């Protein structure tokens, strides 16, 4: 069996599901992937230490957003749980340095289910979400390294965040056209270049190496899932961009690692 790819995707707020271009891109992406036996997802919206496994039987949704239209709170995604995947994750991670806890009531947040609705609308693939136990890039990279053997079992590992993320700094209101803010464009271009070069060290030290890093990510939780994906990738930094461009000025670069 060929190793399952690893993904990092920009998931967006719930209204991004109304963007016909983005949803078409996600659907086309998944159609070209080998069908996974299970999905392991790390979202920007679940930070909890020690590393924690979410629901493994009935998997509810967490509507972790406020102020949107009622229809966004009525989305359903009844994916089956992944208890066997949880057992494998626990075995790979459990140690004195990476303890593993359980949160059996914790479902999929919007960073997980919003893209999965578009990529696997049948909700027929077992899904497990795990928390980010830290925002330290090296620590998350090491978690990804430990999870890498799951790829040989047909598990699709997804890091879900946003390539640039600073809502308070945005001035652009056009979601698909126009010119993105300079800080977002510069950071996105830098990220593309270092990913093409496979420069993992630069990515891990992005806060010092990347232009406008403090503005593009005043808090790094939306970039952090990338480090799990990098760690799980055999090709390390040389990811292939599948989706690029901007949404309300934010870079929605999304990557596939072989």
SULRAMO-V127288 format. One record per residue. N is the residue number from 1. RES is the residue in three letters. OMEGA is omega in whole degrees, -180 to 180 (* if undefined). NEAR is the number of other C-alpha atoms within 8 Angstrom. Layout:
n/res/omega/near
N/RES/OMEGA/NEAR
N/RES/OMEGA/NEAR
This chain:
n/res/omega/near
1/UNK/176/4
2/UNK/179/4
3/UNK/177/9
4/UNK/177/13
5/UNK/175/12
6/UNK/-177/14
7/UNK/161/13
8/UNK/-178/14
9/UNK/175/13
10/UNK/-169/11
11/UNK/178/13
12/UNK/173/9
13/UNK/-179/7
14/UNK/180/8
15/UNK/177/8
16/UNK/176/9
17/UNK/176/11
18/UNK/-180/6
19/UNK/-174/8
20/UNK/180/7
21/UNK/-178/6
22/UNK/-179/9
23/UNK/177/11
24/UNK/179/9
25/UNK/180/9
26/UNK/-180/11
27/UNK/178/11
28/UNK/179/9
29/UNK/-177/10
30/UNK/180/9
31/UNK/-179/8
32/UNK/178/6
33/UNK/170/7
34/UNK/-178/6
35/UNK/-177/4
36/UNK/172/10
37/UNK/179/10
38/UNK/180/13
39/UNK/174/13
40/UNK/-173/12
41/UNK/176/13
42/UNK/-175/15
43/UNK/175/17
44/UNK/-170/14
45/UNK/173/8
46/UNK/173/10
47/UNK/178/9
48/UNK/177/10
49/UNK/-4/9
50/UNK/178/9
51/UNK/-171/13
52/UNK/177/14
53/UNK/178/14
54/UNK/-176/15
55/UNK/-179/15
56/UNK/177/11
57/UNK/170/8
58/UNK/-175/7
59/UNK/179/14
60/UNK/173/11
61/UNK/176/11
62/UNK/180/9
63/UNK/-170/7
64/UNK/179/6
65/UNK/-173/5
66/UNK/172/4
67/UNK/180/4
68/UNK/178/6
69/UNK/-176/6
70/UNK/-175/6
71/UNK/179/6
72/UNK/179/9
73/UNK/-180/7
74/UNK/177/6
75/UNK/177/6
76/UNK/176/5
77/UNK/-172/10
78/UNK/179/7
79/UNK/176/10
80/UNK/175/12
81/UNK/-176/12
82/UNK/-178/12
83/UNK/179/8
84/UNK/176/6
85/UNK/178/9
86/UNK/178/11
87/UNK/-180/8
88/UNK/179/9
89/UNK/180/9
90/UNK/-180/9
91/UNK/-178/7
92/UNK/-172/8
93/UNK/-169/12
94/UNK/178/10
95/UNK/178/6
96/UNK/-179/5
97/UNK/179/5
98/UNK/176/9
99/UNK/-176/10
100/UNK/175/11
101/UNK/-180/8
102/UNK/173/7
103/UNK/-170/9
104/UNK/179/8
105/UNK/-174/8
106/UNK/-177/10
107/UNK/-178/11
108/UNK/176/13
109/UNK/-172/13
110/UNK/175/13
111/UNK/178/15
112/UNK/-170/14
113/UNK/-180/11
114/UNK/177/11
115/UNK/-178/11
116/UNK/176/10
117/UNK/-179/11
118/UNK/-175/12
119/UNK/-178/12
120/UNK/-172/11
121/UNK/179/8
122/UNK/-179/5
123/UNK/-176/11
124/UNK/177/7
125/UNK/179/11
126/UNK/-176/11
127/UNK/173/12
128/UNK/173/16
129/UNK/175/14
130/UNK/-179/13
131/UNK/167/14
132/UNK/-178/16
133/UNK/-176/11
134/UNK/170/9
135/UNK/178/10
136/UNK/-176/7
137/UNK/-177/10
138/UNK/179/8
139/UNK/179/9
140/UNK/175/17
141/UNK/180/14
142/UNK/175/10
143/UNK/179/11
144/UNK/178/15
145/UNK/-179/11
146/UNK/-179/11
147/UNK/-173/11
148/UNK/180/11
149/UNK/178/7
150/UNK/-180/9
151/UNK/179/13
152/UNK/179/11
153/UNK/178/9
154/UNK/-180/12
155/UNK/176/13
156/UNK/178/14
157/UNK/-178/13
158/UNK/166/13
159/UNK/-174/14
160/UNK/179/17
161/UNK/172/18
162/UNK/-168/15
163/UNK/164/13
164/UNK/-174/14
165/UNK/174/11
166/UNK/-175/11
167/UNK/-176/5
168/UNK/-178/4
169/UNK/-176/6
170/UNK/173/9
171/UNK/-176/5
172/UNK/180/9
173/UNK/179/6
174/UNK/-174/9
175/UNK/-172/9
176/UNK/-177/7
177/UNK/179/5
178/UNK/-177/5
179/UNK/178/5
180/UNK/176/11
181/UNK/-176/10
182/UNK/-178/6
183/UNK/-180/10
184/UNK/180/14
185/UNK/-179/10
186/UNK/180/10
187/UNK/180/14
188/UNK/179/12
189/UNK/177/8
190/UNK/-180/10
191/UNK/178/10
192/UNK/-177/9
193/UNK/-177/8
194/UNK/176/13
195/UNK/177/13
196/UNK/-179/11
197/UNK/-177/8
198/UNK/-176/11
199/UNK/-177/11
200/UNK/-179/11
201/UNK/178/6
202/UNK/179/10
203/UNK/180/11
204/UNK/-180/9
205/UNK/-172/9
206/UNK/-178/9
207/UNK/177/7
208/UNK/-173/6
209/UNK/-173/8
210/UNK/174/11
211/UNK/175/8
212/UNK/-176/10
213/UNK/-177/12
214/UNK/178/8
215/UNK/180/9
216/UNK/179/12
217/UNK/178/12
218/UNK/168/9
219/UNK/-162/6
220/UNK/-172/8
221/UNK/-180/10
222/UNK/175/15
223/UNK/-172/13
224/UNK/179/14
225/UNK/177/17
226/UNK/-176/11
227/UNK/173/14
228/UNK/179/16
229/UNK/178/17
230/UNK/-179/13
231/UNK/-180/16
232/UNK/-175/15
233/UNK/177/15
234/UNK/-180/7
235/UNK/-179/9
236/UNK/-169/12
237/UNK/-171/14
238/UNK/179/11
239/UNK/177/13
240/UNK/178/8
241/UNK/178/10
242/UNK/179/9
243/UNK/174/9
244/UNK/-176/9
245/UNK/-172/7
246/UNK/176/12
247/UNK/-174/10
248/UNK/176/11
249/UNK/179/14
250/UNK/-180/13
251/UNK/-179/15
252/UNK/180/15
253/UNK/-180/15
254/UNK/-164/13
255/UNK/174/12
256/UNK/179/12
257/UNK/-179/16
258/UNK/*/10
